[in-house]
Amino acid sequence: MDYESYFGDELQAVRDEGRYRIFAEIERKAGSFPHATRYVEDGTTEVTVWCSNDYLGMGQHPKVTQAMHDVIDQCGAGAGGTRNISGTNHHHVLLENELADLHGKEDALLFTSGYVSNWAALGTLAARIPGCVVLSDALNHASMIEGIRHSRAECMIWEHNSPEDLDRKLATLDPDRPKLVAFESVYSMDGDIAPISEILDVCEKHNAMSYIDEVHAVGLYGPRGGGVAEREGLMDRITVIEGTLGKAFGVMGGYIAASRNLCDYVRTFASGFIFTTALPPAIAAGACASIRHLKDSNAERERHQERVQKVRGALDRMGIPHLDNPSHIIPVMVGDAHKCKFISDWLMDNHGIYVQPINYPTVPRGTERLRITPSPVHSDGDIDRLLNALSDIWSRCELARRDVAA
Ligand SMILES: *Cc1c(COP(=O)(O)O)cnc(C)c1O
């Protein structure tokens, strides 16, 4: 085989489909989020980032950056080992305690990312519990799917956000068989929210464990930022709550919160937990500071929701189609990979507005979109510039508009 030409041909096929991924090279500027410097061939330009998952701008919060500076000075750069072999730092333990408290669980377990936490926790539970069958929502994130696949456990896919279909599928199984129901609260690409209470009713009816990914909700919803399950008073009914420290908390890392025995079981058996260097202590300390701040402060969450409503309202007035959903994620639908990339490039080149195009396989073909994530640090001026630019390109490309309510 001619390996080089094989790789080249495969990449060309992706280019021809208009979904070849080009990463914007940016330098975020602490203190000036959402503004950043973009590196281009012949220098730099200034951009406003409209597609960050640092939803609340906690990545530049002085409490967070100060905690990280302090702990680098105190502990140095890296953890120095896996959790098992000299890498468990005091700051990891503090963070796990903070997370257990956030979710009202007995314990929590840290991983190097949210991806790894899903992969390792689901993979370990499903693989090791004898005869376990996994019931996975049809739109679950790649990290959950990979974990479930890796486990080689039997897996049934239930209709997205349908407790009725979940109930039907569970009813076909032997009542004595161990069952694990995996789903998300806020789905990252459509921004819709699961009917958690109804799903838990079904889980309880069939004695199934429940595993919820609250990655796009922790920090953002609930009186202390515990997620949608906290807001709805459901945390104690969920077996495993999984989250990230890399999105609303603005740092990095992933975790599960659950009973002491379940966390201990995953700690003991999960390869993706055991055989990898622990997060740097400064990362743990930054995440801990972020969680603590958001437990006490609602200001960021309130301003976040207000900014989201402002952008939605302006899109509606201009007739620019976006998925209506009850979350902070605003998918502006384009429905074509080439157009989506063209619009994204045009916004960047002409207006310094950075919205990454979202294409297959992240979303199904034909539903390509611009995923806009307003944050508390986007100003009225930032919003006006975004909306004027979008309206302009919508006219230039003769894209369909919605009827504008009078
Ligand atoms: C981003 C994401 C993850 C992975 O979290 P990271 O901390 O970024 O690795 C898991 N689940 C969902 C739904 C996500 O969108």
PDBQT file of the ligand as one rigid body, heavy atoms in Angstrom, charges set to zero:
ROOT
HETATM    1  C1  LIG A 501     -17.327  18.148  25.668  1.00  0.00    +0.000 C 
HETATM    2  C2  LIG A 501     -18.174  16.974  26.060  1.00  0.00    +0.000 A 
HETATM    3  C3  LIG A 501     -17.641  15.930  26.824  1.00  0.00    +0.000 A 
HETATM    4  C4  LIG A 501     -16.178  15.818  27.090  1.00  0.00    +0.000 C 
HETATM    5  O1  LIG A 501     -15.762  16.721  28.058  1.00  0.00    +0.000 OA
HETATM    6  P1  LIG A 501     -14.249  17.243  27.998  1.00  0.00    +0.000 P 
HETATM    7  O2  LIG A 501     -13.970  17.689  29.369  1.00  0.00    +0.000 OA
HETATM    8  O3  LIG A 501     -14.231  18.338  26.971  1.00  0.00    +0.000 OA
HETATM    9  O4  LIG A 501     -13.399  16.097  27.568  1.00  0.00    +0.000 OA
HETATM   10  C5  LIG A 501     -18.492  14.961  27.313  1.00  0.00    +0.000 A 
HETATM   11  N1  LIG A 501     -19.810  14.985  27.051  1.00  0.00    +0.000 NA
HETATM   12  C6  LIG A 501     -20.352  15.957  26.276  1.00  0.00    +0.000 A 
HETATM   13  C7  LIG A 501     -21.808  15.941  26.034  1.00  0.00    +0.000 C 
HETATM   14  C8  LIG A 501     -19.550  16.972  25.752  1.00  0.00    +0.000 A 
HETATM   15  O5  LIG A 501     -20.078  17.895  24.962  1.00  0.00    +0.000 OA
ENDROOT
TORSDOF 0
